[in-house]
Amino acid sequence: MLRPMRRALLSVSDKTGLVELARELSDKYGVQLFATGGTHAALLAAGLPVRDVTDLTHFPEILDGRVKTLHPAVFAGLLAKRDNREHMLTLARSGLLELDLVVCNVYPFEHVLAKGGITEEQLIENIDIGGPCMIRAAAKNFSAVSVLVDPNNYWQLLQELQANNGQTRLEARRRMAAAAFARIAEYDKAIHDYFNPTGGSGELASTTLAATFMPIFEKVRPLRHGENSHQQAMFYREIPKPEHSCIANAEILHGKEVSYNNILDMDSAVNLVREFTEPAAAVIKHNNPCGAATAGSLAQAFSLAWDADPLSAFGGVLAFNRKIDPQTATAVMSGERFVECIVAPDFDPAALEALKSWKKNVRILKTGALVGRSPGLDFRRVDGGLLVQARDQGADDLTKWQPVTAKRPTSAEYEALWFAWLVCKHVKSNAIVLGAAPEAGAYTTVGVGAGQMSRVESMTIAIRKAGARSQGSVLASDAFFPFPDNVELAAAAGVVAIVQPGGSVKDAESIAACDKHRIAMLFTGVRHFRH
């Protein structure tokens, strides 16, 4: 149903595009303009014929501007059903006017909060009351009223009016209403989160998470498919938009549409390589690293990571913690390699062009600098509920590792154990990682055992994948050894040092087995289950 636009009420904090919108409404379509406070002053200064909102309400702003639009003249004009005879008679008897458009962006609560250095009283004054009420009223009555909450969308209304001779279609008003309700939900969540902090330091005590947990997400893009081709899927990003570099903020530079599994694997890959300050590369398949490495150059790190398990790496996702240079691109493109995605902080222009030419379908994504670990909470859907936890970070401290065997690791073995331990965090439990230092300053996985119901099975898989490379390797286990059979397998494979959390009732037996085989073992006191 087409509706004419005769009167508009404008009340904005962000005045971007305000004058241009108002001028078009007034000059081209003859819309009568009403505005509040600073919006009214800005439009007057631009020479536009605008009336103050008090000309609608016949009541002054009071309480330092806390009350200015909260009046029946405003809300009756927005909420009256145009096809309801009694509603329209009520407006006429009361001398009230129909309002056909609300343009309102609310007080900048989120922006003021993010700035910091303000008092709570100042922040409270940036909690908008009248604005959200007007927006909700206009959106509720979308059958007749249009509402705009974002300056970036002003052009859509003007396009709609131009296409329909100064009128708006029902489907356009409905779309604007949906955007309005989404904005108010986002705004209310920001205020809710301020009053109910969720332990931003990473500590998630029962007292810091609100009784009602209200995450809000915005659509980023539809995905090629879900876990399987018959499942539809969508990718959403947290609101407010994360400020750190991550897959949710990544820019797609090349390749075919990403899938659900691509997103999962790229997220795992990025979170692994961001653990390291040295040039690092990882190859991820089904959320587990086939290989990971650090080295003096990114190209060398990639070659080590791929060669750790080239059979499993086929069809995997590549991640890097540095800008991809031409040398690294050449290393990626060498041989008969097939990869689904390549994700890195940035790409040298020549490297990017080479990779685009190499495979037309390979997905190439740019994250921006991967500085530090990802903040925030982890949550996972279960049937009928949601699990929420602090991220697994900040617990590792090499200085607190406890040597528990007669043999102590060498300094080189300590470095290799630290590398294997950080990779192990990103392997599905039960997790075993065999690591090695093929040359000074370079570290790589040589065998990874992941996701087995028995730890000894993960151990067997890691050793099998390593083959002869297990000789002289170090081993990381994400949780304690329940039995000394794990040590016996490691000894037979030639492992020289082990790091594990400790805490088993049979720790003494595992320590004795290490001493028997002259293997150094360290306890971290921290485990890294990843289910």
N, C-alpha and C positions, 0 to 999 in steps of 0.2 A: 504494500500500500504506500503510495506516495504522499508525503506530508510537506506542506509549505514551511518555510522558515521566515518568521516575522520578527521574533524577539530573541535576543541572546543575552545571557548573563555571564560575564567574564570575571574571574577571580584567580589570578595566577601568582605564584612565587617566582617561577622561572619565566621571564618575559621574552624568551627567545621566540622570534616569529610572531609575537603578539600583534604588533602594529600592522604588519603585512596581512595577517589573517583578518583583523578587524576592518581594515580599509577595504579589503575585497568584499567582506560581508555587507558593509555599509554602502559602498559606492556601486557595486555591481548588482547586488541583490536587494538593496533597500532594507536590510535587517536593522531593526532598532536595537541599539547597544545600551546595556546597563553594566555597571562595573563597580567593584569595591575598592576602597582605599587607594593603595599604590597603583593598582591596575587602572583605576579611573584617572589618576593623575598622569600616568604615562600616556594614555590615549588622548587626554586633553592636550598634553604637550605636543602630541603629533598632529594636532589640528583636526581630530576626529569628532563627530557629533555623538558624544557619549553622555549618558545620564548616570547619576549616582544611584546606588542601590537603595538609598533612602527615599528616592522618588517612587520606588515600589512599596517599601514597607511603611513610609511615613513615620519612621522611628529612627532615632540616631544610633550610631555605633556607641556601645557602652562598654564599661569594664576594660578599658584600654584595648579595645578592638576584639576582646574575647567573644563578644556577641555583636554580630552585624548582619548575618544572613539567616540566623535561626529565627524565622518569622513565618507566620502562616501565609503571608503574601508571596513569599518565595516558594514555599513547599506546596502550597495549593496550586500555584501556577505550573509547577513541575509535575505534580502527581495526579492532577485531574484527568480522568479518562475522557478523551475527546468524543467518544461515541456514547457516553453516558449522559442522558438529558439532565438528570438531577445534578450531576457534577457541574455541568456547564451553567445551569441556572444558579447554582451556589456561587460560582465565580462572578456571574453577572450581578447578582443581588449584593455581593460584597464589594463590587468594584475592583475585582482582582483580574490581572492579566495572565493570559497563557504565556508560558515560556517554552520556546522550542529548541533551545540549545544551551548547554552549560559547557563552558570552557574553564577547566580548573585543574591546576596541579598543586598538590597540597604542600604545606609547610615542609621545608627540607630537613626533616628529622634525621634521616640516615646520613645526609651530608654533614650536618652539624655534629652528630655523634662521632663520625669518622675523623673530624678535624681534631678532636680532643682539646684539652685545655680550657674547658668551659665548666660552669657550675651545673648542678642538677637543675636548679631553678631555671637557668637559661635553656637547658634542654627541654624541660617540661613545656616552656612557652612555644616550643616548636612541635608540639603535638597538636595537629590540626583537628578541629571539631566540626566547624561549619562546612569546610571543604568536603570531607568524606561524606557528610550527610547529604549535601547537594548532589554529589556524584552518584551516590546510591539511589537517591530519589529519581534522578534523571535516567539512570540505567534501568531501574525498576519499570519505569514508564516508557521503555524503548519503543513501544507501539506508536508513540507520537513524538518523543523527545530524543534528540541527539546529544551525545556527551563526548568531550575530548579531554584526555588526561595527559597527553604526551605531545610536546611541540613537534616531534618527529612525524606525527600523524596528521598534522593540520592539512597537509596537501591532499590527504585522502578525502576529507570533507569537501574541500574546494573542487576536487575532481568530480565528486558525487553531485554537487550542486550544478556544475557546468553540464554534466551529462543528462541532468533531469530538469533543466529549466528552473533552477532555484529550489528544487524539492529534493527530498531524500527518500530512498527506498527502505522498506522494512528490513531487508536483509543487511543493509548497510548500518542501520541503527542497532540492529541486534549484534553485529560484529563490534561496534563501538561500545556497547554495553558490556560485552564479554571482556574487552580490554580494560574497561573501567573497574569491574569487579575484581579482576586479577590485580590491578594496581592497588586497590584498597586492601586486598588480602596480603599483598607484599608489605604494604605500609604498616598494617596492624601487626604483622609478624615481627617486623623490626622493633616495634615498641614492646611487644610481648617479650622478645629476646633480651631487650635491655633490662626489663624488670625480672627476668628469669634467666640469668646467665648460665651458660652450659659448660663452665670449666674450660675456658679458652687456653689455659696453660697446658692442657693435656691431661690434667687430673680430672677424673670423672667420678666424684663422690656422689652418693645417693642424694645428698642435699643440694647438689648444684644443677641437677637436671629437673626441669619443670615437670609438674604433674601431667601436663599436656605437652607433647612434643610436636611441633608444627613446622616441619621442613617444607619449603616451597621451591618449586623448580619451574624453569621456563623451557619451552621447546627449543632445541638447537636445530635438529633436523630429523626427518624420517630416516630409518636405516634400511639397507638393502633387504635384510630379513633378520629374524631373530636367531636363536641358537640353531634352528633348523629352517630350511627354506620355506616350509609351510606356515611359519610363525611370523606375524607382523611385529614390528619393533619400532620404537622411537627413542631418541636420545634427548635427555633433559639436562639442564645445568642448574646448579643451585642459585637461588636468589637470596641475598645479593650475589652478583657475579664474583666468583673467586678472584682474588687479586694476584695470586701466585700462578706461575706457569704450570699448566697441567693439560691433560687430554681434553677436558671440557672447554678449554679456551683455545685449543690448537687450531691453526689455520690449515685447511686442506689446499695443497699447492698443485696436486696432480693425482690422476688415477680415477678408477671407478668408485661408485658409491660404497661407503663403508658399511660393514655389517655389525651386528651385536657382538659377535665373537672377536672381530677386529678391535672394537673399542675395549673390550675386556683385556685382550692381550697387550694392546698398546699401553693401557694404564699400568699393567703389571710391569711392562718393560721400562717405562719411564720412571716408575718409583724405584726400580732396582738401580738403574744407572745414576740416579740423582744421589745415591748413597755415597758416591765417590767424588773426591776432588781431582784425582788424576783422570786423564783421558780414559773413558770407559765405554764399552759396547756390550750389548746383550742380545741374544737371540731367544725369543720367547715362542713357545708352542703350547697351546692349551693351558695358559696361565702359569706355566713353569719354564724356567730357563733351560734350554738345551745347552747353552754355553754362555759364559760371561767372563770378561777379562778387563784388566787395566794394563796400560803400558805407557811408554814415553810418547807415543803418537797414536792418534785415533785409528789410523789405518792398521797399525800393528795390533791394537786392541781388538779391532773387528776380526782380523784374520785368526787370532787366537780363539776368540769366542766362537767363530764358525767352525773351526777345526776341532773344537772340543767334542762335538757330536754332529758331524755333517749329515748323517743319515736322518736324524730327528729334525735338524734345522730346515730341511726342505719344506717350503710352504710356511715358514715362520714369520715372525715380526721382528724387525731390527730396531733397536733404540740406541741412541748415542747421547752423551752428556756434553758434547762440544759441537760447534759448527762443522758441518761436513765439508771437507776440503776436496779438491780434485783427486788427491792421492787416495783418500778414503773411498770416494766414489768409484775409482778404478778398481780398488780391492773388492768392493761389493759386486761389481759387474763382471769380475773375472770368473771363468769357469761356467758350468751349466747350473747356475743357481736360480732357484725360484723362491721369491719372497712375496708375502702379501702386502706388507706395509713397511715403510721406512719413516721413523720419527726422530727428529733431532731439534735442538734449540734453534738452529738456523742452517742455511745452506749457502755456500759460495755459489755465485751465479753460474760459473762454468760447471761446477759439480751438479747443480740442479738441472741444467740443460742436458747434461750427459745422462743423468738418471732418467729423465723424462723420455729421452730417445731410446734408452735401453729397453724399457718395458712400458707399453702404453697403458696398461691396467694397474701397475703397481701404485699403491696409495702412498703419497708423500705428504707428511704433515710437519708443520713447524710449530714448536711450543713456545719459543722464547726461552731466555736463560733459566736453567734448572738450578736455582739457588736454594740450598737448604731443603729440609723435609717439608712435606705437605702438612699444613695445619688442619684443624677441625676434627670432626668426628667421623667414625665409620658406622654405617648402619646397613642392615640386611633384612630383606623381607622374609618372613616366615608365614605360613598359612594362618591368617587371622591376627598377625602381630608384626612387630618390628623389634629387632635387636639393635641396640645402640652401645657403642664403646668408644673409648679414646683410641687414637691411632697407636700402632705398635712402633713407638719411636722414643728416643731420649733415654732408654734404659741401659744402653751399652757403654761400659767404661773399661777400657783395656787395663787401666791401673788397678782395677778391683778383681781381675781374674786371679784365681788361686791355683798355683801349681800343687798337685796332689800326688805326684809320682816322684820316685827317686831321680829319674832323669828329667832335666829341665830343658825346655825348648831353647834352641839358639835364637838369636835376634832375627835371623832370616826366617826361621820357622814361625816366630811370633807374627811377623808381617803376613806370611802366607795364611796363618790361622785366622787373623783378623779379616783378611779378604774373604776366605771361605765362610766365615761366620756371618758377614754382612750379606753374602749371596744367599746363605741358608735361610735367612729371614723371609726370603721371597720365593721359597719353594714350598709346595703343598705338603702338609704333614701326612705321614711321618717323613721327615726330610733328612737326607744324608748328602753332603757335598764333599767331594774330593777335590782339593786344590793343589796347584803346583806353581813353582816359579821357574819358568823355562829359561829366563835370563834375568840379570839384575834389573830391578825396577819394574818387572812385568809379572803379572799374576793371572792365572786362568783356572777355570774349572776343568777337570779332566773326566769327571764322572758325577752324575747327579741321579739320586734315587728319590722319587717323589710319590706321595699320595698312596702309600701302601698301608694296609691295615696292620702289618707287622713291621717293626723297625728293622728286624734282621732281613726282611725281604727288600726294604729300601737299600740296606747295606749291600746286599747281593747284586741288586741292579746297578748301583753306582760303581761297584768294583768291576762288574762285567763290562760296563760302558768304558771304563778307564783302560782296561786291558793292561798292557805292559806299563802304561803311564802311571799306574798306581804305585809302582816302586818309587819310594822316596817322597810320596805325596803326603799332604796333611788332610785331616778329616774334621768336618764340623757336623754336629748333630743338633737338631733344633730342640730336642728334649733329652732327658736322661736315658742312659742305657738300662733297661730293666734287668738284663742278664749279661754276664761276661762273654757270651757267645759273639756279641758284636765286636769285642776287642780281638777275639781269636780270628775272626774273619779279616779284620783290618790288619792284623799282624801277618797273616798268610799272604795278603796282597802287597805287603811292603810299606804300609803306612808308618810314618815316623813320629807323628804328633797328632793329638786329638784335642778338640775343644768341645765341651758339652756343658749343659747347665748343672749337672749333678742333682742330688736330691733323691736318688733311688735307695730303697732299703738294701739293695745289693751293691751299692757304690764300692764298698770295701773289696768285693770280689772283682769288680772291673779294674780297680786300682792295682790289685795283686796281679791280674792278668797283664796289665800294661808293664808292671815292673818285671814280670817274667820275660817279656819280649823286648825290653829296653825301649818302650814307647813312652814319650812324654805326654802327660794329660793335664789339661787345665779345666777347672770348673768356673763358669761365669756367674752362677747364681741367678741367671735370667734365662727363661725359655722363649722360644719364638714359634709357637704353634701358628699355622696358617691353614684354616679349614676352608 
